[in-house]
Amino acid sequence: MEQDQEAAVRDQVELSVRLLRHLSLDDKPTNLAFSPLSLHAVLSLLASGAVGTTREQIIAFLGPAGADAHTALASKAASVVLASRGNECWKPEVRCAIAIWVDAPLRLNPEFADAAASKLKAAVKSVASRDNPAAASAEINEWFRSETGGLVKDILSESEDSIIDDAISAPVVFLINSLYFNRHWYDPFFPHLTKEGVFHVRVPFMTGSHQHTFMDIGCHPGFNVLRMPYHTGGAGGYKMFAMYIYLPDDRDGLAGLVRKLSSNPDSFLHKTIVPEQPVTVGELKIPKFEVSLKVEVSRLLRDLGLDLPFLPAANDSFLGMLLDSPQGMAVLSLLHRCFVNVNEKGTVAAPGTVGEILGFVMPDDHVVDFVADHPFLFFIMEEKSGLVLFAGQVVNPLLH
């Protein structure tokens, strides 16, 4: 069982990097942030309601660990890894919510509903998506606002990428996931030390203090990696979250670093994220940044080889999801919205996804500067499990 879990985590890390590389393929690179874990949850839920070749393709896309391992991983993420809510003494929290919204006249297959509830802690809700599309959209948007502290809002909008357009084209099932992440740095930055500096443009840089004399910085050919742990407080047991910033040596080295990362994602990440020992820090500067992204990812997934869920279901792809399933069920859209804010105190982040249907070692005398004054990658990970919660890149910290 533990080996299956480790295999599923490797698959999740590799999927994270595949998505990062394809999202960053742009003639004009820009800031981006997304949650591989949120997408993984919705795809795992989608697989549990699919049948035949469509189910096989979704499982193969998630990775060779297999359906049971990925369902178990999604379950663990929802009920254990991310089950840390704040209390009166400790406000920061990490939480996950999964829900299935189904059009009111229709009924979920009991086997699918029971598995989703027991394994993925999914709530089942009814919504009048065909009789009153506008009200259904507003109700789902309100659910996201509530679950993400207001960070994810209007994910279903009246814009051109809205899932709900009218009563005819409105979907009958929504598979939904949200995460909320609010953690303080273990060693916070002092706001009065934040100074403007040059990052192509002038931006506020958080500056290290005496608290950052020794840091986990991995020095590798062509790039350095900074580990910034979050405070472990709060309810729900011990969990260790950290942000890793991958800074290429060259100012224009971001694309090359992504390619290097993509060559062997799991091996690359786990061999570079944990330095052998803390190092003495000379100059430490990290820009404050806020990144948001709203993207319809079905085209991206098709480009990566996952196409059957989005095709008219001549093979009845989702017969396992509903009783008396309508003919030709298919995924109409897969919307993903993500928000990440990094400041002196810590990080607040939240994604939403809607799918239709260490011991201490004394440092040596080596002094390392880490000045993130040019484009870099970042990952937020839960270190005990190895899961990637968020991934992204910062090209211009002033762009939101």
Backbone torsions as a table, in degrees:
resi	resn	phi	psi	omega
1	MET	NA	-45.1	179.5
2	GLU	-63.8	-37.9	177.7
3	GLN	-65.1	-39.4	176.7
4	ASP	-62.1	-39.8	179.7
5	GLN	-64.4	-44.9	179.1
6	GLU	-62.4	-38.9	178.6
7	ALA	-65.1	-40.5	179.1
8	ALA	-66.5	-37.3	177.0
9	VAL	-64.5	-41.7	176.6
10	ARG	-59.2	-43.8	177.9
11	ASP	-60.5	-41.5	-178.2
12	GLN	-66.5	-38.0	176.5
13	VAL	-64.8	-43.8	-179.8
14	GLU	-65.7	-39.4	175.8
15	LEU	-63.2	-39.4	178.3
16	SER	-57.0	-45.5	-176.9
17	VAL	-73.3	-37.2	176.1
18	ARG	-59.8	-44.7	178.6
19	LEU	-65.1	-42.4	178.6
20	LEU	-58.9	-45.7	-178.2
21	ARG	-62.7	-44.6	-177.5
22	HIS	-71.8	-34.4	176.0
23	LEU	-68.2	-27.2	-177.8
24	SER	-89.6	-3.0	178.6
25	LEU	-76.1	94.4	-177.4
26	ASP	-150.2	141.4	178.1
27	ASP	-63.0	-28.7	177.7
28	LYS	-121.7	88.9	-177.4
29	PRO	-56.2	142.2	-179.5
30	THR	-140.4	173.1	176.7
31	ASN	-64.3	145.8	172.9
32	LEU	-153.2	152.8	175.5
33	ALA	-150.5	137.9	177.1
34	PHE	-150.8	168.7	-179.7
35	SER	-117.0	101.9	175.3
36	PRO	-57.9	-33.0	-177.9
37	LEU	-68.3	-38.3	178.2
38	SER	-66.1	-44.0	177.4
39	LEU	-64.3	-39.3	178.6
40	HIS	-61.0	-40.6	-179.3
41	ALA	-62.6	-45.1	-178.6
42	VAL	-69.4	-39.1	178.2
43	LEU	-66.5	-37.0	176.9
44	SER	-64.6	-40.7	177.5
45	LEU	-65.9	-40.7	178.1
46	LEU	-61.8	-41.4	179.9
47	ALA	-62.9	-35.9	-177.0
48	SER	-70.3	-18.0	177.4
49	GLY	-104.2	0.2	-179.0
50	ALA	-94.9	162.6	177.4
51	VAL	-134.3	166.5	171.4
52	GLY	61.7	-144.1	-174.9
53	THR	-66.6	-29.3	178.0
54	THR	-64.7	-45.6	177.6
55	ARG	-61.4	-44.2	179.8
56	GLU	-60.4	-40.0	-178.8
57	GLN	-69.0	-40.1	178.2
58	ILE	-62.7	-44.1	179.9
59	ILE	-63.7	-42.9	178.2
60	ALA	-63.2	-36.8	179.1
61	PHE	-65.4	-39.6	179.0
62	LEU	-65.8	-32.2	175.7
63	GLY	135.6	164.7	-172.6
64	PRO	-68.5	-8.1	179.3
65	ALA	-61.8	-26.9	175.7
66	GLY	100.4	166.9	-173.7
67	ALA	-60.8	-49.4	-176.5
68	ASP	-61.4	-40.5	-178.5
69	ALA	-66.9	-39.8	-179.3
70	HIS	-73.8	-35.0	174.4
71	THR	-64.3	-41.9	178.3
72	ALA	-63.7	-37.5	179.0
73	LEU	-66.6	-45.1	177.8
74	ALA	-61.8	-38.3	178.1
75	SER	-64.6	-44.9	-179.4
76	LYS	-64.0	-40.7	178.9
77	ALA	-61.6	-42.6	-177.1
78	ALA	-71.6	-38.4	-169.5
79	SER	-104.0	-17.3	-175.4
80	VAL	-123.3	-62.9	-173.4
81	VAL	-59.9	-40.9	-174.0
82	LEU	-107.2	13.1	-178.0
83	ALA	-91.0	65.6	-178.3
84	SER	-132.3	96.5	179.2
85	ARG	-98.4	153.9	-178.3
86	GLY	-73.3	171.5	174.8
87	ASN	-140.4	-173.2	-174.9
88	GLU	-62.3	-30.0	-177.9
89	CYS	-92.0	-18.5	-173.4
90	TRP	-139.4	99.0	-174.3
91	LYS	-75.0	-40.3	-178.8
92	PRO	-58.0	149.5	-175.6
93	GLU	-156.4	164.8	174.7
94	VAL	-135.8	128.8	-179.0
95	ARG	-150.4	161.0	-177.7
96	CYS	-135.8	142.9	176.4
97	ALA	-138.4	137.2	177.4
98	ILE	-127.1	136.6	-179.0
99	ALA	-144.6	151.2	173.8
100	ILE	-119.5	118.7	177.1
101	TRP	-105.5	127.2	-176.2
102	VAL	-124.6	141.0	179.2
103	ASP	-57.6	135.3	-167.5
104	ALA	-50.0	-43.8	-177.1
105	PRO	-73.5	-14.3	-174.2
106	LEU	-94.8	160.2	-179.1
107	ARG	-127.0	135.7	176.2
108	LEU	-70.2	148.0	170.5
109	ASN	-60.5	123.5	-176.9
110	PRO	-54.9	-36.4	-179.9
111	GLU	-64.4	-42.7	177.6
112	PHE	-66.2	-45.5	-178.2
113	ALA	-63.7	-43.4	-179.4
114	ASP	-64.4	-42.5	179.7
115	ALA	-64.9	-42.4	179.5
116	ALA	-63.4	-39.6	-178.7
117	ALA	-72.9	-43.1	-175.1
118	SER	-78.1	-39.2	-175.5
119	LYS	-90.9	-37.5	-174.7
120	LEU	-111.0	2.9	179.6
121	LYS	57.1	34.7	-177.7
122	ALA	-80.3	134.1	172.7
123	ALA	-87.8	141.9	178.6
124	VAL	-107.5	127.8	-177.4
125	LYS	-132.0	152.8	179.0
126	SER	-104.1	142.2	-179.3
127	VAL	-147.8	143.7	-178.9
128	ALA	-89.1	69.0	-173.5
129	SER	-70.8	-26.6	179.6
130	ARG	-95.3	-36.1	179.8
131	ASP	-75.4	-35.1	-177.8
132	ASN	-143.6	75.8	-176.1
133	PRO	-56.8	-40.4	-177.7
134	ALA	-63.7	-43.5	179.3
135	ALA	-66.3	-38.3	178.3
136	ALA	-63.3	-43.6	178.2
137	SER	-60.8	-44.9	-179.9
138	ALA	-63.4	-38.5	-178.7
139	GLU	-66.9	-41.9	179.4
140	ILE	-69.7	-39.9	176.7
141	ASN	-60.1	-40.1	179.4
142	GLU	-65.6	-37.2	176.4
143	TRP	-59.7	-45.1	178.9
144	PHE	-64.3	-42.7	178.7
145	ARG	-59.0	-42.8	-178.8
146	SER	-66.5	-43.5	-175.5
147	GLU	-75.3	-21.5	-175.5
148	THR	-115.1	19.0	178.9
149	GLY	61.9	28.9	178.7
150	GLY	83.3	2.2	-177.2
151	LEU	-76.9	-36.3	176.9
152	VAL	-105.1	112.7	-178.5
153	LYS	-139.6	151.2	179.0
154	ASP	54.7	39.4	176.9
155	ILE	-66.8	-30.7	170.3
156	LEU	-103.7	99.7	-176.1
157	SER	-112.3	177.3	178.4
158	GLU	-89.4	24.3	179.4
159	SER	-89.3	-177.5	-174.8
160	GLU	-68.9	-19.7	-179.4
161	ASP	-100.3	13.3	179.1
162	SER	-67.6	141.0	176.2
163	ILE	-68.4	-44.5	-175.7
164	ILE	-93.2	108.5	179.2
165	ASP	-101.0	-46.5	178.9
166	ASP	-160.0	177.1	-175.0
167	ALA	-65.8	-27.1	-177.5
168	ILE	-75.9	-45.6	-175.6
169	SER	-92.0	-1.7	-177.4
170	ALA	-63.0	139.5	179.4
171	PRO	-71.9	165.3	-179.6
172	VAL	-105.1	-17.8	179.1
173	VAL	-138.0	137.4	173.4
174	PHE	-118.9	126.4	173.9
175	LEU	-105.0	120.5	-165.9
176	ILE	-130.2	140.7	173.9
177	ASN	-138.5	142.2	171.8
178	SER	-136.1	150.8	171.4
179	LEU	-126.7	153.0	172.3
180	TYR	-136.3	126.3	-175.7
181	PHE	-128.5	120.6	178.1
182	ASN	-141.6	100.6	-177.0
183	ARG	-133.1	142.1	174.9
184	HIS	-90.7	148.0	174.1
185	TRP	-61.4	146.7	173.2
186	TYR	-62.4	-40.8	174.0
187	ASP	-119.8	92.3	-176.6
188	PRO	-68.1	163.4	176.2
189	PHE	-93.6	147.6	177.4
190	PHE	-84.0	122.8	-178.4
191	PRO	-56.1	-33.6	-177.5
192	HIS	-69.9	-14.0	176.6
193	LEU	-90.9	-6.5	177.9
194	THR	-70.5	121.7	-176.7
195	LYS	-129.4	152.7	175.0
196	GLU	-70.9	144.3	176.8
197	GLY	-148.8	-179.7	-174.9
198	VAL	-100.2	123.7	173.7
199	PHE	-134.6	67.7	-167.6
200	HIS	66.3	-46.6	172.3
201	VAL	-120.5	166.8	-179.9
202	ARG	-81.2	126.0	-177.2
203	VAL	-137.6	157.9	176.2
204	PRO	-73.5	128.0	176.8
205	PHE	-108.6	124.6	169.2
206	MET	-70.1	133.5	-172.8
207	THR	-118.7	136.3	-178.7
208	GLY	-64.0	153.6	178.2
209	SER	-124.9	-164.7	178.5
210	HIS	-60.7	-23.7	179.0
211	GLN	-68.9	-17.5	-176.3
212	HIS	-110.1	26.4	-179.3
213	THR	-63.1	-38.6	177.6
214	PHE	-119.0	126.2	-178.2
215	MET	-137.0	158.6	174.0
216	ASP	-85.4	101.2	177.8
217	ILE	-125.2	120.8	177.0
218	GLY	-93.6	125.4	-179.8
219	CYS	-104.0	118.5	-175.3
220	HIS	-130.5	159.6	178.2
221	PRO	-58.7	114.7	176.1
222	GLY	92.5	-9.8	-179.3
223	PHE	-164.6	159.7	173.1
224	ASN	-122.2	155.3	179.5
225	VAL	-126.4	126.5	176.6
226	LEU	-106.1	128.8	174.1
227	ARG	-100.8	123.5	179.2
228	MET	-120.7	98.4	-176.7
229	PRO	-74.9	152.8	174.2
230	TYR	-99.0	157.8	177.0
231	HIS	-61.6	143.0	-174.5
232	THR	-93.8	4.3	-174.6
233	GLY	-63.1	175.8	178.1
234	GLY	103.7	173.1	-178.3
235	ALA	-84.1	166.2	171.8
236	GLY	102.7	8.7	177.3
237	GLY	90.1	172.9	-175.3
238	TYR	-73.0	127.3	172.9
239	LYS	-142.5	146.1	-177.9
240	MET	-123.4	106.8	177.1
241	PHE	-102.6	147.5	178.3
242	ALA	-152.4	150.0	170.9
243	MET	-100.9	136.8	175.1
244	TYR	-114.8	125.2	178.1
245	ILE	-108.4	120.5	179.1
246	TYR	-99.1	111.5	-175.5
247	LEU	-112.9	111.5	177.5
248	PRO	-68.4	150.8	177.8
249	ASP	-64.5	-40.8	-177.4
250	ASP	-86.2	142.8	-179.7
251	ARG	-62.8	-29.3	178.4
252	ASP	-106.2	28.6	-173.6
253	GLY	-94.5	8.5	-175.3
254	LEU	-64.5	-46.1	-178.1
255	ALA	-62.1	-41.2	178.3
256	GLY	-65.0	-36.1	178.3
257	LEU	-67.3	-39.7	177.1
258	VAL	-62.8	-41.6	178.3
259	ARG	-63.1	-42.1	179.7
260	LYS	-64.0	-42.7	178.4
261	LEU	-62.2	-37.9	-175.6
262	SER	-73.0	-19.2	-175.1
263	SER	-65.7	-35.1	178.3
264	ASN	-157.0	75.8	-167.8
265	PRO	-54.6	-52.6	-174.5
266	ASP	-64.0	-46.2	179.7
267	SER	-64.1	-42.8	-177.9
268	PHE	-62.9	-48.4	-177.8
269	LEU	-63.4	-49.2	-173.4
270	HIS	-74.9	-17.2	175.6
271	LYS	-89.3	-13.8	-176.0
272	THR	-114.6	-17.2	-173.2
273	ILE	-80.2	-21.9	-176.5
274	VAL	-115.1	104.9	177.1
275	PRO	-64.1	156.9	179.4
276	GLU	-66.0	-32.0	179.2
277	GLN	-161.0	156.2	175.9
278	PRO	-60.7	152.4	178.4
279	VAL	-120.7	159.3	175.4
280	THR	-76.1	127.9	-176.2
281	VAL	-95.9	130.4	173.8
282	GLY	-85.1	-83.8	178.4
283	GLU	-108.5	130.0	179.2
284	LEU	-125.7	117.5	178.3
285	LYS	-139.0	124.3	178.8
286	ILE	-127.8	128.1	179.2
287	PRO	-71.0	141.9	166.3
288	LYS	-68.3	141.1	178.3
289	PHE	-152.0	155.6	176.4
290	GLU	-135.6	121.5	-175.4
291	VAL	-124.6	135.7	174.8
292	SER	-136.2	152.2	-178.2
293	LEU	-149.3	136.2	169.3
294	LYS	-128.4	122.0	-174.1
295	VAL	-144.0	143.3	171.4
296	GLU	-94.7	113.1	-165.9
297	VAL	-98.1	4.2	-177.6
298	SER	-63.4	-38.4	178.3
299	ARG	-64.7	-41.0	177.4
300	LEU	-59.9	-45.4	-179.3
301	LEU	-65.4	-36.9	176.1
302	ARG	-62.9	-43.3	178.5
303	ASP	-60.6	-29.2	179.7
304	LEU	-88.5	2.6	173.8
305	GLY	106.0	0.5	178.9
306	LEU	-100.3	96.3	-175.5
307	ASP	-120.0	-28.0	-173.6
308	LEU	-59.5	-38.4	-180.0
309	PRO	-61.8	-22.2	-175.0
310	PHE	-97.2	-0.7	-179.2
311	LEU	-94.1	148.2	174.0
312	PRO	-50.8	127.7	-165.0
313	ALA	-81.9	71.3	176.1
314	ALA	-62.8	-25.9	179.2
315	ASN	-97.3	17.9	178.2
316	ASP	52.1	58.3	-172.9
317	SER	-58.2	-33.2	-171.2
318	PHE	-119.1	38.1	176.8
319	LEU	-61.9	-24.4	-177.8
320	GLY	-78.9	-3.0	-172.6
321	MET	-94.7	-42.4	-175.3
322	LEU	-121.5	151.9	165.2
323	LEU	-79.8	140.3	-178.1
324	ASP	53.3	52.1	-176.6
325	SER	-59.8	137.2	171.5
326	PRO	-61.9	150.0	178.6
327	GLN	-70.6	147.1	173.8
328	GLY	72.1	31.2	177.1
329	MET	-65.7	136.3	177.9
330	ALA	-153.0	161.8	175.3
331	VAL	-76.3	117.1	-178.6
332	LEU	-80.7	-34.6	-175.3
333	SER	-160.8	153.7	174.7
334	LEU	-134.6	99.2	-176.7
335	LEU	-94.0	139.3	177.7
336	HIS	-135.7	127.4	176.1
337	ARG	-125.8	138.5	-177.0
338	CYS	-142.7	143.8	179.3
339	PHE	-135.8	131.1	177.7
340	VAL	-135.5	125.9	176.5
341	ASN	-122.9	124.1	-178.8
342	VAL	-118.0	123.2	-179.4
343	ASN	-141.4	-168.6	-175.0
344	GLU	-62.8	-34.2	-178.0
345	LYS	-76.4	-39.7	-175.5
346	GLY	165.7	-137.4	-174.7
347	THR	-137.4	134.5	169.8
348	VAL	-119.1	127.8	-176.3
349	ALA	-149.4	150.9	177.4
350	ALA	-158.8	133.5	169.4
351	PRO	-113.9	162.1	169.4
352	GLY	-138.7	138.7	178.9
353	THR	-129.7	130.0	177.8
354	VAL	-124.0	120.6	175.5
355	GLY	-117.7	130.9	172.8
356	GLU	-80.6	-175.6	-137.1
357	ILE	42.8	NA	NA
358	LEU	NA	79.9	175.0
359	GLY	-40.0	155.2	-179.9
360	PHE	-95.2	131.0	177.4
361	VAL	-120.7	133.0	180.0
362	MET	-61.8	130.4	-178.3
363	PRO	-70.0	157.8	176.2
364	ASP	-89.4	-167.4	-175.8
365	ASP	-88.1	3.7	-178.8
366	HIS	-72.7	124.2	-179.0
367	VAL	-104.0	129.4	-177.8
368	VAL	-122.3	131.0	170.9
369	ASP	-90.4	144.2	172.6
370	PHE	-134.5	95.4	-177.9
371	VAL	-116.0	102.0	-176.0
372	ALA	-85.3	72.0	-177.6
373	ASP	-105.2	20.5	174.8
374	HIS	-152.6	168.6	-171.0
375	PRO	-51.7	141.3	-177.6
376	PHE	-146.7	164.8	173.5
377	LEU	-100.0	155.2	172.4
378	PHE	-141.3	148.5	174.7
379	PHE	-134.4	139.4	170.3
380	ILE	-111.8	122.1	-172.8
381	MET	-128.1	151.1	168.2
382	GLU	-95.7	114.1	-164.0
383	GLU	-77.1	-25.6	-179.6
384	LYS	-68.8	-40.2	179.4
385	SER	-92.4	-28.0	-176.0
386	GLY	90.1	3.9	-177.7
387	LEU	-70.1	142.2	173.9
388	VAL	-94.5	113.8	178.9
389	LEU	-83.5	-46.1	-177.4
390	PHE	-136.6	150.4	174.6
391	ALA	-145.9	153.9	178.6
392	GLY	177.5	-173.5	177.5
393	GLN	-141.1	150.9	177.2
394	VAL	-119.9	116.9	179.2
395	VAL	-104.1	-36.6	177.5
396	ASN	-144.5	107.7	-175.6
397	PRO	-62.8	-15.1	179.7
398	LEU	-81.8	-17.2	-179.4
399	LEU	-84.0	128.8	178.0
400	HIS	-104.7	NA	NA
